Amino acid sequence: ADAQAALVDPMLFGDFRHIMLTDGEEEEGVEAEVAVPRLYEDMQSFDECKEVFERVLKVYNTRLKPMNLVLFENALEHLARIERVLEMPRGNLLLVGVGGSGKQSLTRLAAFAADCEMFEITLARGYNELLFRDDLKRLYSMCGNDNKKTVFLFTDAHVVEEGFLELINNMLASGMVPALYAEDEKDGAINAVRDDVAKAGIVETKENCWNYFIDRCRDNLHVVLSMSPVGDSLRTRCRNFPGMVNNTTIDWFTPWPKEALISVAERFLASEDLEAVLRPKIVEHFMNVHEVVRDKSAAYLSSVRRYNYVSPKNFLDFISNYKSQLGTKRTENEEMTKRLDGGLSKLIQAADEVAKMQKELAEKTIIVDAKSKECEVMLAEISHNTEEAVAKQEVAQTKEEDLAIMTEKITVQKTEAEAGLAGAMPALEEAAEALQNLKKDDITEIRSFAKPPPVVASVCECVCLLKKVEDVSWKGAKTMMSEGSFLSSLVNFNKDGLGAKQVNKVKVYFKDPKFNPHDVRTVSIAAAGLLQWVSAMMNYYEVSSKIEPLRNAVRQAEMDQARNAKDLNKLKKELAEISAMLDGLRASLAEQTAERELLSAEANKMAALLAVAERLISGLSSERGRWTDDIKELSTNRVKIDGDCLLSSAFLSYLGAFNFEYRKELLQEEWLGGIVRQAIP
């Protein structure tokens, strides 16, 4: 049973089961981290060991620079081994493995688990052995003066000069670098530990104090050498500096097993958007690619005598390249699809807009044609009305000229008539004066005649004839003169109403030579006054009868003038109305023309745009089909991106060292064949 327990696999021993436990994570029966003794025991399984170191890694990432580590079984073995050595006083390590094996990362995590400080040199331009000695002084100060457990990680990249390894060899063999300290610096180191020497019960001599300082440094210092086995450098250095082998625990980092490769691939691809069906196939393909390259590297060495070292770094680069290319190609595919889809949308939208523009253009063309017809009708109407206005204007102008001539003619005729009448006016005025001189008593005197003198009777009969008295006799005359308004009727007598018949009858009386005012005055003054009035009326009639045609002509001309003036005013009113209508039509025509021009300009602009758009759409009609095919092809290629990126990233990560034959074999037969066999698109 003991033999069976001793041979159980895996054999994982260590004192780190309860490290880094927080209050909420204490195992049953465990109180706190500080109270738990670190017992060296069998960890039984990788699962328990993994749980412990994942807890340590979580705490490490919160306190120090985060590390993204995959703790597969092989890594756990190395981690447990490194941690055990660091827990031992004066435990030193020589880690041998190709680059990317995880030597440095595991050393840092193990040092954190073992409560050790990390110390590394920082290379810079001009870094030499003198500066290296200064760094070693700081290292020994941490280990001796500060009494801190310290891990000194020294890689083959730090070997700027081979003399560095001589100093490392002395540190491993004797614990101290000869002539590292000057005397004054050495006294300072001795004084720093003098109190601790006294507490330890050792005699405080200079030599004892110095030996105590060296022993403390050796106990606290853990030198971890991280070296690559590639080439002859490591073999030569081990021969030249035997302390690297004799005073260290050697831990060989062998190539990662398949389980490790799968674990790492699963871990780093967990964040990628892969189909659930394809994810395990892609992870397995990563592992197969790495294993095939490793096998082909051996065959390549045998056939062409060239080394190709396949390290975990190549595998990590493979994963990194795949993730980078997968994201880039997917983004490019999406952007190109989006661009083409946007272009198709724009083409469809443009076609719709062109159809809409064609409809709008047809509508606007109809409106422009209608407006043009309206303008033509309006122009015809304006032309007709203008012609009518011009004709009426000419008529009006002719009428105005005729009225001017007529006015001038009437003025002449009026002047002539008035001149003729002016000749009769003195007699009329004398008659009026004679009538004014007559008194009522004079008339009464005439009426008093029982039988008047013949001449008086003749005068009275003449008055009766002029006044159209029916009874032309003395009796009738007496009755006429008995009227109270007789004299005023004579003054206001309507001389223009005299007729030819009356005048002819009166003329008979004037045949008597003695029938005149002068001779009658001898008989009767009143009768003479009446006769003077009768003579004036006869004279007026004679003059009036001569100028009556002229006066009639004047009256007719005045009537014609008034009628023509009325017609002219009517014509001018019509002209004003026509002019106002023409102004309105012209304004409306200007408005309609402006609107027609605006619509025509818009229609022309739209027609130009439509022509350009139609040419563009016609030119891009073939592109529409090609873009549609490209979108389908991109959709198909998007599915194939997973497999394409597997090939391209593998080519970049692994095929640089191979010749054409091996590249072709690996790429086409091994990798492409594997992708096809696993049905990865």
Secondary structure, DSSP 8 states (H G I E B T S, - for coil): -HHHHHT-SS--EES-TTTT--GGG--TT---GGGS----EE--SHHHHHHHHHHHHHHHHHHSS-------HHHHHHHHHHHHHHHSTT--EEEE--TTSSHHHHHHHHHHHTT-EEE-----TT--HHHHHHHHHHHHIIIIIS---EEEEEEGGG-SSTHHHHHHHHHHHHSS-TT-S-HHHHHHHHHHHHHHHHHTT----HHHHHHHHHHHHHHHEEEEEEE--SSSHHHHHHHH-THHHHTSEEEE-----HHHHHHHHHHHTTTS---TTTHHHHHHHHHHHHHHHHHHHHHHHHHH-------HHHHHHHHHHHHHHHHHHHHHHHHHHHHHHHHHHHHHHHHHHHHHHHHHHHHHHHHHHHHHHHHHHHHHHHHHHHHHHHHHHHHHHHHHHHHHHHHHHHHHHHHHHHHHHHHHHHHHHHHHHHHHH--HHHHHHHHT-SS--HHHHHHHHHHHHHTT-S--SHHHHHHHHTSTTHHHHHHT--GGG--HHHHHHHHHHTTSTT-SHHHHHHH-HHHHHHHHHHHHHHHHHHHHHHHHHHHHHHHHHHHHHHHHHHHHHHHHHHHHHHHHHHHHHHHHHHHHHHHHHHHHHHHHHHHHHHHHHHHHHHHHHHHHHHHHHHHHHHHHHHHHHHHHHHHHHHHHHHGGGS-HHHHHIIIIIIIHHHHHHTT--
